[in-house]
């Protein structure tokens, strides 16, 4: 039975965030997913296209929705 040791951060390998309230996942292509528990923000900063697929209903429920850029609604 084996085990894996996690790596440690140092001067050359810095953590993606210094805040204890943020959990950041960075991918090799530059895409970043960030959750900030203090501000309740979920950020997805994707390099390339983003597709959301569902076999059921997708609901966006917010007091205000902001869309920048061109938008196409089909259906």
C-alpha positions in Angstrom: 0.0 0.0 0.0 1.4 3.4 -1.0 0.7 7.0 -0.3 1.3 10.3 -2.1 2.9 13.3 -0.4 1.6 16.7 -1.4 4.1 19.3 -2.6 5.0 22.4 -0.5 5.0 26.0 -1.7 8.3 28.0 -1.7 9.8 31.0 -3.4 9.8 29.4 -6.9 6.4 27.6 -6.4 4.1 30.2 -4.9 0.4 29.4 -3.9 -2.2 30.8 -6.3 -3.7 32.9 -3.5 -2.4 34.3 -0.2 -6.0 34.5 1.2 -7.3 31.8 3.6 -10.8 32.6 2.2 -9.9 31.8 -1.4 -9.5 28.4 -3.0 -7.9 28.7 -6.4 -7.3 26.0 -9.0 -5.0 27.0 -11.9 -4.6 24.8 -14.9 -1.5 24.6 -17.2 -3.4 26.4 -20.1 -4.1 29.4 -17.9 -7.7 28.6 -17.0 -8.5 29.5 -13.4 -11.4 28.6 -11.1 -11.6 30.6 -7.9 -14.0 30.5 -4.9 -13.9 33.3 -2.4 -15.7 32.4 0.8 -15.5 35.9 2.1 -17.2 37.7 -0.8 -19.2 34.6 -1.9 -17.8 34.9 -5.5 -17.3 32.0 -7.9 -15.0 33.0 -10.7 -14.3 30.9 -13.8 -11.6 32.5 -16.0 -11.4 30.2 -19.0 -8.9 30.2 -21.8 -11.2 29.3 -24.7 -14.9 28.4 -25.0 -17.1 27.4 -22.2 -20.1 25.0 -22.7 -22.7 24.1 -20.1 -24.7 21.0 -21.0 -27.6 19.6 -19.1 -30.1 16.8 -19.7 -32.6 18.9 -17.6 -33.4 22.5 -17.0 -30.7 25.2 -16.6 -31.8 28.1 -14.4 -30.1 31.4 -13.9 -31.6 33.0 -10.8 -30.2 36.4 -9.9 -31.5 39.9 -9.1 -29.4 41.2 -12.0 -27.8 39.6 -15.0 -25.0 41.3 -17.0 -23.9 40.0 -20.4 -21.0 41.7 -22.1 -20.3 41.1 -25.8 -22.6 39.7 -28.4 -25.4 37.3 -27.3 -27.4 34.8 -29.3 -30.6 33.2 -28.0 -31.7 30.1 -30.0 -34.8 28.0 -29.5 
